[in-house]
Amino acid sequence: MRRLFTLSALLAVLAVALFIGSPPPLFATTCTTTCSVATLSCTPVSSCTSVPASSITCDGSTTACSTADAWCACRAQCPDCAFCSDPFECRMCNRERTQCLDECGTKPAFVSHC
């Protein structure tokens, strides 16, 4: 009898929830903007506005496409050491790559990939 009562109560709560409806949780949405080089995205807590090829504002913080594109373009110019075979050349390449990446600065907020 208790199980029947518990099941009835759960069904009643479910029916009320379906009848009233509930908005989708904001944390389940992703806000994305495609720039020339970079892609900006975030999962907002309260709000997100994206302007294609311009900017993204997520929970009050804004990143402009121009900033993100410049950072991605800078990194793309750094040497790629993935295919070096000589240990000495690899060390030199990695040193140059690290210095180049450092010169590009800090990754702007919301850059998901370049």
N, C-alpha and C positions, 0 to 999 in steps of 0.2 A: 504494500500500500504506500509506503514511503517513497519507493522508487517511482510509482505512478504519479504521486504528488510532485516530486522533484522534477520529473520529466514534463509535467503539465506547466509548472512554473517557468521552466526554461523555454518552453515553446511560447508561452505568453510573452515573456520578455523579448524573444526573437521577433514575434509578430508585431509588437509595439515598435521595436527598433526599425523594422522594415516599413511599417506604416508611416512613422515620423520621418524616417530617412536621416542620413547623417552625411555631412559633406566629406569628401575625401580628405584624408589628412594631408596637410601641406608638405610634410616631410617626404611624402611619397612622390612628389612631383620633381621634375628636373627642368631647369631653365637653361636654354642653350642659345648661343649666338655664334654664327660662323663669320669669321673675319677673312681677310685676304690670305693670311698665312696661318693664323692661330684659330683654335676653337675654344670658346669660353663657355663654361657651364658651372652650375652650382645647384645645390639642393637647399632651398631656402627654409628658414625657420618660420618667417612671417610673410615676406614679400619678395618678389623678383620681377624685374622689368628688363626685357632684352630688346635691343634695337639692332636688327640685322646689319652687319658690316659697320657698326658704329660703337656699341658699348653694351655692357651688362651691369645692372645694379641689383645686388643681392643683399637683402637685409640692411640696406642703407650704404653699402660699400660699392663703389663703381670702379670698373676697369674699362678703359677705352681700348678699342681695337688697335688704334695706332701704337699704343704702348705695348700691347701683347705681340703685335706683328713685328715691331722693332726688336723685341727680345728674341723671338723665334728666328728672325732673319740673322741676328748676330750669332746665335748658337749654330745655325746652319753653316756659317762660314768657318767654324772651328774645325781643325783637322780630325779626320776619322781614322783612328788607330786600330780598328778592328782586324784589318788584314795584314798588319806588319808581321814579319817573321824573325827578323834579327833582334835579339834581346836589347842590344844597344840602341838601335833605331826605335824600338818600341818604347823604351824609357824616355828617349828624347821626344818622341811624338806625344806620349802621355803627358809629359811636362808642358809642352806647348799647348796641348788641348786644355789642360787644367787652367793654365794662365788665360787662355782665350775665353773659356767659360766664365772665369772670375770677372773678366772685363765686361762681360755682358750684363752683369749685375744679378740682382735677386729676381726670381721668377714672379711675375705679376700675379695677383690674386685671380682665381677662377680660370687660369689657363689649363685646359684639360689635355690638350696636345697641340703640337705644331704640325 
